[in-house]
Amino acid sequence: MSARLAAVALALGLAACTAGPAPITATPAPTHEAGALNVTALLDLSGDRTPNGGSQRDALQLWLDQQGTRTPQVRVRFVDVAGSEARTILELKRAATEGRADAVIVGVPVDYDAAFARIVELAGLPVLFTLPIPDPATLAGGRWAFALAPTPAQLAKAAVDDATRRGVLVPSLIVSDESGPAVAERVALQAELAKRGLGVPLAKVTAADVAPRLAGPLMAARSVFFAGAVPAYTAAARPAIGSPSGPLLYFSYLVEPAALGELREAAALATWPGSRRTLAPPPDAPPARAAFVRGYADRYGPPGTHAAVAYDALSMLSGFAGTGVDAAVIRNTLEAAPFAGVATTFTFAPARHAGFATGDLVYLRWTAQRSFPMLAPDPRLEHQPGFTP
């Protein structure tokens, strides 16, 4: 990916010398009022990349609406990068210059390698990633990037641990369309399995051939791990409901839970990773969590982890409004103390910029009414020794 990302960056530079950039949907660039905190949010609000950024935009707007006319203000500029890697890079650079941003929230899948890390380093302002990337601190200049979602390695460990606890790890199958996000998840899964001395068959598929390629394995596997959030996966997995092995279907963190309705009856076999704190709040839930979950549900339906993490990103930045501090102070302060958010308690340090607390990472299923996701035990496995829902 490094060569490809470098080529994209070079192409953007050349384009800037020869023609104006392609039109990009965005709210107007804010002026930098005294005391205001300017945040740019890069989201996929159109295009076919998954997940769509609508839920994150809704969560950010909910946060803004809940603050009302508070001063000092937090101002958010929403930018639709439309599923384009080139636009993501261009708008990240633009936010640091023309956009006069104090921080950037990146809510799209990116291949965070050394080349992308260099772009973040050159931007020179805090960049909060709400979808999975590796710990940025492992790369040069990584102190400007903050990974709010679980890392691919954390997600892989959670998946393998869950399948092991349920007694369905063997035989299993990994399915990947080899898109960028799918490769990151597939590599992490294979590395985690290798630590345990296991090799799992891999089916490399396309949208056109995924259904016939899965027809046989679904009849024998006890678990199937889908790398990446590919819409064609859901229709291809429907025959699992008639399989003698009744495989558990492990979907990506990137999946949009509502899309799993395409599984129809097989939705009973589907599970996906997310935060336990996005579940329906108990009466004694912290006020901030209850306000988010109920406020979001009233407007848009059950909140997912993507929305909760985006909400937390703006919450943790909001404390700097009115302080007049520079980017380095924001970065150093985020590293200095935990932040109790809605999705989890985030903890960063100069040598660790992956902040999600793995104790809050669980596997979710829809309730029968799909009113809220829940920690639903698999009824076929709940009586197995050692299984804890």
N, C-alpha and C positions, 0 to 999 in steps of 0.2 A: 504493500500500500504506500510506502514512503515515496517511491518513484512516481506513483500515480498522483499522490497529493502534491508533490513538488511540481509535477507537470501542470496540475490545475492552478497552482499558485502562479507559475510562470505565465500561463495563458491569461490569467486575470491581469497580470502586470502588463502584458502586451496589449490586451484589449483596452486597457485604460489609456494607452497612448494612441489608439486608432479609432475608437468609437466609444460612445456612451454605454453605460451598463444596461443590461436588460431590465425592463420595468419590474419593480419589486413592490408588492403590496405592503404598506407600512403605515402606521400612524405617524403624524408629523414629528420631526425631530424636535425635542423640547429645548427651549432656551434654558440656560443654567441659572435659575433664580437662586438668590442667596439663601442658603439653608436647605434647599431642596436636594433630594437624592434622586438622580436620574439613572434608571435601569432600562436596559434594552433586553427584550425577550425574543429570542430567535426560535420560531416554531414552524412546524409543517402544518399550515392551515389549508393547504391545497396540495395537489400532487398525489402520487400513489404510494409514497413511503409510509410504512407502518412503524409506530402508531401515529395517528393523526393528532396534532397538537391542540385540538379543540378542548379537551378536558383540562389541559394545563392552562390554556387561556382563560377558561371559565373560572378555574381556581384562583388565578391571579386577579381577575376582575372581582371575584367575591371578596378577596382580601382588601382590595381598594375600596369597595363599597362599604365593607364593615368599618373601615377607618373614618368614613365620612369626610368631614372638613378639618380633620386634625392638622395641626401644624407642628413642626415643619412637614412639608409634603414629601411623599414618595411618588415619583412620576415614572410611569412605565410606557415605553414605546414598543408596541407589538410589531414584529417584522415576520412576514410570511416568506420563508425560504423555499417553499413549494417542493420539498423533496430533493433539492439540489445541493450537492456537496460544494460546488463552486459558489453558489449564493451564500451558503453558510460561512465560508471563508471570507468572502467579500464583505458580508454584513458584520462579521466579527471585527474586521479591520476598520470598517466605517464607524462602528459604534465607538471605537477608541479615538477617532479623529473627528469626523464631521458630526457624529451623534452626541459628542460631549458626554458620554456615559461615565458614571462612576463605577458601574459593575454591569456584567452581562449574565443573563440566564440562558443557557443553551439547552433547549428541550427537544433536541432531535438526535437520532443515532449518529455517532461519528466514529471514525476509525482513529482512535487517539494513539498515535505513534509519535516518534521523535519529530517528524516534520510538522505535525499538528501542534505538538507541544511548543515548537519554536514559534509558531504563529501566535500562540497564547502569550508566550514570553515577550514577544515584540509588542503586543497590545498593551502590556504593562498595567493591567487592571484586573481585579478579581473576576474570574469566569466560573460560574456555578453550573455544573452539568447535572441535569435531573434524570438522565437515563444512563444505563451502565457504561462505564469506561474502566480500564485498569487504574490502579492507584497512580495519580499523576506524579506523586513524589518520587516515583521510581525513574523518572526521566528528567533530563536537564531542564531547568526553568519551571519545574512542576509546582512551585509554591504559589503560582498565580491561578492554578486550576484547582477546583474543589469538586470531588465526586460525591454527590449527595445520594445517588442510588447505590444499591449493592454492586460490587464489582463482579465481572464474569466469573472470577475464581470463587467468590463467596456464593454466588448462585449455583455454580456447579456442585460445590460441596453440599449445599442444602438439598439439591435434587437427589444426589447419590445417597445422602444420609436418610432422606425420607423413604426412598425406594428400599433401602436396606432394612430400615425399621419395619416396614410393612411386609418384608419378605418377598418382594417382587423384582429385585434387581436382576435376577438371572432366570430365564433368558430375557434380554432386552435388545433394543434397537435405537440407534441415533439417526434422525432424519434431518438432512440439511440441504437447502437449495444453494449453498455456497455464496450467498450474498454477504456483504461485509459484516453485518451484525450476526448472521448465522455462523460464519466462520469463527468469530470471536467466541461465541457460545460453544460451538462444537469443539474447538481446541481446548477450552477450559474443561469441558466434560471429559474429554479423552485424557487430559492430564490428571484429573481427579481419579478417574478409574484406574489409570496406570499406577498411581500411588497405592492402590489396593490390589494390585496384581491382576487386574481384569482388563480384557479386551472385548469391546462390544462392537458388533457389526455396524457399519455405517452405510446408509442409503443416501447417495447424492442424487437429488431429484430436481426436476423442473416443474413448473406449474402444470405443464401438459402431461407429464408422465407420473406424477406423484401417486395418483389413485391406483393404476395398475401395479406400480412398484411396491405399494404397501399391501395389496390384497392378500398375498401369501403370508408375509411376516405378521400381520395383525392376527392371524389365526393361531400363531404359536407363541408370540412374545407375551411376557407378563407385564412389561412396561415399555413405553415408547417415549423417547425424549425428542421433542421437536425444537431444533435450533433455529432461531429467528422467528419473526411473526409473519408468516406467509399465509395470505387468505386461502390459498388452495389446500392448505393442510386440513382445514376443518371438514370440508366435503369428503376428502380422501379418507379421513379417520372414522366416518360414520359406520362402516361395517364392523367396527370393533364391538358394537353392542351385541352382535350375533356370534362373536368369537368364543370358542370353548374356553380359551385362556382368560377372556375378559380383561385385557390389558389396561393398566392405568395409563392415561394419556397426559404426559407432563408437557405443558405448554410454556412458552418463553415469558420472561418478565415483560417483554415488549408487547405481548398480546393485549388486545383490547377485550376485556371480559365479555362485553356485550356481543362481540363477534362469535363467541363460542356457542351462541344460540344456533348457529348454522350446523352444529353437531346433531341437533334434534335429540333423539333418545340417547345417543351416545354422550350427551353432555353430562350424564351421571358418572361417566368415567373420567371426566376432564378435571384437571387441577392446574393451578398456576401459582407462582410465588408472588407474595406481596406482604404488606405490613399488617401485622395483627391489629394495629391501632386504627385501621380504616374500617373495622367492623362496627356494627351498630353499637354506640357508646352505652355503657352501663350508667345507672343514675349517679354514681360517684366519679364519673370521668372528669378529668381536668377541664375547666371551662373553655379553654382555647380549643381543645380537641372536640368537645361537644358542639361548640359554635361552628366549627368547620364542617363536621360530619352532617349535622342537621341543616345548616345553611346550604350546603352543597346539594344535599338530597332534596330539599324543598324546591330548589331551582332546576336541577339537572338530572336527578336520580342518584342511585348509589355511587358514592365517590370511590375511585380506585387509587392505587398507590401513586400512579403518575401525577394525579391531581394533588394529592397530599404533599408530595415532595416539592412540587412547584410552589404551592402555598407556603411551605416552610422556607424555600429559598428567599422569597420576598420578605418573610417575617424576620429572618436572621439578618438581612441587609437593612431593614427598616430602622434598626437601632442607631444607624449612623447618620440618619437624616438630622440636619441641624447642627451637626458637630463640626463641620468644616474640615474634617480630617482628609488626608490624602489616601491614595490607593494602598500604599504600603502599610499604613496604619490599619485600614480595614482588613487587609490580609493578615497582619500580625495578630489582630484582635480575634479574628475567626479561629486562628490556631491556638489561642491562649486558654479558652474555656469551653466546656460543652454547651450545646444549645438544645434545650428541650423543645422539640417541634411536635407537630401533629403525627407525622409518620414514624418518627423515632427520636432518640436523643443522639444528635450528631457530635462526634468528637474528632477534632483535627489536631495535628501537631506539625511542626516544621518538616519532620521526616515521614509523616503519614497524612495524606490528603484524601483518603477514603473514609468517610465519616459515619456511614450507616451502621447502627448497632445490630449485629447479626441475630441477637436474641429476639428482635422484633420481626425477623424474616420467617414467614410461615407459608404453608401451602393452603390455598383457598379453594372452595367450591361454591357454586350457587346453591342457595336454598331452593326448595321445591317451587316457591313462589317467585324466586329471583328478586325479592325485595331488597336483600342485602347479601353480599358474599358472607360466608361463614367458614369456620373451621369444622368442616363436616367429615366425620369418619366414613371411610368406605364400609358399607354394611357387610361386604363379603369378608372383610379383614379385621373388623373391630374386635373379634374374640381371639385373634391370634396372640400367643404369648409374646410379651414384650412390645406390643403395639400400643402406642398412646396417641389418641387423636389430638 
